[in-house]
Every structure is written in structure tokens, then in C-alpha cells.
Amino acid sequence: MGEGVGSVSAAGGKLRLGSGLLSAAAVCVLLVVSLVLWTLPFQQSQLPFGEGDSAWHFAIGDSIASADKAEFRLPFYVGAWYYGFNRILGPFAPEYPPSSHVNYALMQVAGGERFVPVFIYRAFGSFLGALAVFFVISRLFGILPGFLAGLGLSFSLREQLTYLFGQQPTLTSVLIAPVASYAWYKYLVSFYGGDSGKGGGNNAYLFITFALLLSQYLLHLQGFVASAVLMAVFTAFMVVRFRKLPLSKLSIKPLIAVAVVFVAIAAPFAQIYLGAGDVVSGSGFGRFFEWGISPDDVQGSFPASFVEFAAEYPKVLWPFLVAGILLLLLRLFLVKSNVKELFLLSWLVGMYLAVHIDVFIPTGLNRLARMLVLENYIFYSLIALSVVWLPGTVSSVMKSLGVDFFAKKTAGEIATIAVFSPTRAIREILRFLPFRYILAAILALLLIFTSGDASYSTLKGAYGGIERITPVQADFAGSVLGKLPENAYVYDPSLKFVGQWRYPKMRWMLAISQRHVGRYDGGPIPGAGFIDPNEVYFMFDYSDLAVFASNPAYQQQAASWFIPLQQLEQQLFNNTPPIYDANNIRLYKHEPGGAAA
């Protein structure tokens, strides 16, 4: 019986599991581990979670599901969030192509519910990086290192924080980069290896590469840029190695064809990216010599742990990482057919260039920080490969010195040696031990009890208690704000006094109600020309402060927030009855010509 997926073959009288079955088992374990961990934020509570980005992306997908179509203009309640953001397309233009948000809408339709199906999609669309890296590494170097790399990425703090913050479209786009670059690797190998026999590459890999690149472009531009950089570096390495450009009479036409199709599909959405935001000044060339991104550069956008090396990789993993990097460099010289090693080196160099792209192209570091996910992919791969490469490399070096350390002797020979030298006999016994599996077991345990434990704590404790929109606030948003006119503009002045922790809750009230809810810091009412002065409302939400006040330890803090908020309410609406007053939340309609604070 031939070996295939799930097959068992008889070889030398012994049963051997087919690699397909082992690969399927590894994927199942990674899926179960990731699914259990990454769904922790909504296993206990099905209320929305995430920062403002999370509510933004949900709101767009939610509006697509409600309208049953992806519109070229955002609805008022979302468009007013970044009014006039796009310099080319003008106000209420989409900030991204609709692909990712259509996925949100499809999940709602398929799941029959607004939130949980989207939560599941967000989780899957975030932890699939572990499976993407498993696929690539297992195809190149074997199932064992692929599984270990995937296990490490299942616990990756950086990816989990990106998911928790709600920047899932970026993460979903970037996680395609390993597979896209691997498809390009296969195309170049087929070209230089002459699989076609006529000087051209395997066009199937070419088509797959461009399809993946296009999917990244339509999800989020950062993933497309990441793949482009990785592929460019690997192409340069291959050109140097084979002293030939990957071009021939047979390859020109397919390349032109896929480029034309790519441009035809991508061009309509180019204005979204080109008109988005103001140009950020580039960094000085000196930053090119800094490894990553400083916590000071992302302050206010990400916690320090997001960019700190020690937070992502526990110290017990550092020896494995150093060993993996050194062994990769050593194998570039020891291995005759080193194309696989060149591919990994292109990941390492390409990742560094992508994380420092602000040196060449004006880019904000708070957005560029998300590129650090690429570091996770290559570093966890090298950590995993270190345990596989080390025994083989040591053996190769010893053989070159005339010593075959891993050559095994029979039991009789060892017994004879033991009579004269017990110490040497112990060394001979050690040669029977499967060192790579021992090292792999040690690494797996370290990953589970360091990264895995930290991962569980991070995801289990995410958005608990007051940090998450409460049932009272969610009910108010749906049953009260949701009944206001579609062009209603609801001001929330609480952020002025309580601080930024209130911001995600305010934005989730916008998403749930499908009515615009924005902060108010004082000044003219309304504050922008696109606001209808007859549909301006003020929301005074004391429900969070009531929770703080119920705890003696936080009563003083609650009072410091409550008093100025109540004073503003009295100043603006002293003689005006609220249109809603329940559960420590009051809603007023502002009349044109009313007082301004």
C-alpha cells in the first residue's frame, strides 16, 4: 500500500505512520490549542471587546450585513468617525478595500448573530499565522520543527495583543506572507531547477503567488508590502547564487499576464490607499541600526510589551534562538544545496527591511510596529530548527574531523568496551539516544510553561470587568441610541474627565447602536459643518462611575470624575429634561443655539 495522507505502510516488518497522518495530527493539536486559548476573551462574556480599531472594523462589516451590500461610501455613523480622511475620494470614503469587512458580514449571515460569529472569525483570522508557518517549515524541514514553530506562535504575545486590540485585518493580511513567499520560493526553484525542462518555471506556483499577493492587497496593504519585501530579498539571493535573472522566453508571458490581472483588480482600490491619511516624515538613517522599535515611539498606541524583545521571547528561549541563527549561517556553507537556507535567510533579512521601511518610505512607527509579527515567524522557526539542526551539524563537523560521534555499536561491542572503559561505554550508549527528540521535548515544555502560561493569563484576563462595555451600556446603545435618527450625532463628554480607558466603550456603543457617538471636549456645538444641528444629542454615562463608587477603595477617584462631569451636564442642560434617564445614564437632545462649554 502506497504512502499518502493518513496511510500506514509496512517497511522492514515495522509499521510506519505516513507523514500525511502525522502532519494532520500536528495541525489538529495546533488548532485545538489555539482555538481554546484565543477564544478565551469571549468564552465567558459575549459582549464586544477590543479597542477603537476593533469597533471600527466591526461597524463597517455590520453595516454591510445590514445593507446587504458593500457600499462605496460609509454610512454616516461610521464615516463621521474619520470625516474627510481620504484626500482623493473625499468624505465618508472607505479606509480599506471592502474584503475584510465583507468577511465580517458573511460571518454574521452564516452565524445568524451579530457578535459571536465575528469573534470566531477574528480569532481564526489571527492565529492562522501558526498554521501558515507550520505549513512552510514542515514542507521544507520536516513536521517536528514545523510543529514546534507553530506551537510557539500559538502563544505569541505580539500576535495576541494585535488580535485583542482589534487590528485583525492587518494580522490576517500579514500572516499570508509566509505562504505567499513559499509559493514564490517554489516558483523560483522550479525555474532554476528547470522543472519545465524548457527554461521556464512552474506557472502554477506563479499563479498561486500572485493570487495570495492580491488577497493581501485587498485585505490590508501592510501584508502585501511584507510579502513583496520577503520575495524581493529571496529573488536577489537566488540571482546571486545562480548568476541568472529568473526570466526567459517562456516565463515572460505568464509574468505579464498575472501582472495585468493584478493591476486590473488592484487599480480601483489604489485611491483608497493613496488618499488615506497625511504623509508621515521618514526616520533618519540611524534607525536602520536599531533592531526593532522603541517603546517610546509607540507610546499611546501600544504598550511597551508589544515591542519589547524580552516580553515576546522568554529568556529560556534565547539560547535556542542564538543557536538557530548560528546554525543557519553555518549551514549556508556546509550544505551544498542550500536554497532552503537561503529562503530562511531571506525571511530574516526581509523582516529587518520591512520593520525599517520607514527609513526609505515615510511611515508612522505606531503603524509599522505591526510588522514585528514577521519577526515572530522567522524567530520561532529558527528556535524550532535549532533542536533539529544541532545533532546533525555536530555529527557533520565531527565526521569532517575524522570522528563519527553518532555511529552506533552493537550491544556486544558496548559490553566489551565496558569491561575496559565504563566511561567510554556510557558515551557509546548515549549515541543511541534520539537527541533531536529530547531537545524537541525540552523546547516544547519550555514553550508551554513559559510562553503558554503567559498567553493563557493574557487572553483569560483580557477586557474583564469595567474595561469592557457593560450589559447596561450595550442595552442602552441598542434600545435607545439605535432608535435615534440615522444622522444623529451623539456627544460623549466623559472622556474629557475620566480618560482614554472610556474610549473603546464609547466606540462600541457607536457600533452596537449604528448611530454616531463621539467625544466632546468643549467648544462650539455642533463642531463640524456636516453635523445636522437639529440632531445633536449629549450622553452623560455615570454607570461606570457608579461601579467605582461602590468600592470604598475607588470612591475618591469616582468622585473626582463624577463632579466635573455633573457640572458640565448642569451647565449645558440645567433647565432641560433628559429624553432618557435610567441606569445612571442620561440622554439629552441639544437645541440649536444652546449653550456651549
Helices and strands as residue ranges (DSSP letters): E 8-11, E 14-17, H 19-38, G 40-42, H 52-67, H 76-79, G 80-82, H 99-111, H 116-141, H 143-154, H 157-165, H 168-174, H 177-193, H 203-219, H 221-242, H 249-274, G 285-289, G 295-298, H 304-307, H 309-312, G 315-317, H 318-334, H 339-355, G 357-359, H 365-368, G 369-372, H 373-400, H 411-420, H 422-430, H 435-446, I 447-452, H 453-460, G 465-467, H 471-479, G 481-483, E 489-492, H 495-498, G 500-502, H 503-513, E 516-519, G 533-535, E 536-541, H 543-549, G 552-554, H 555-573, E 580-582, E 585-590
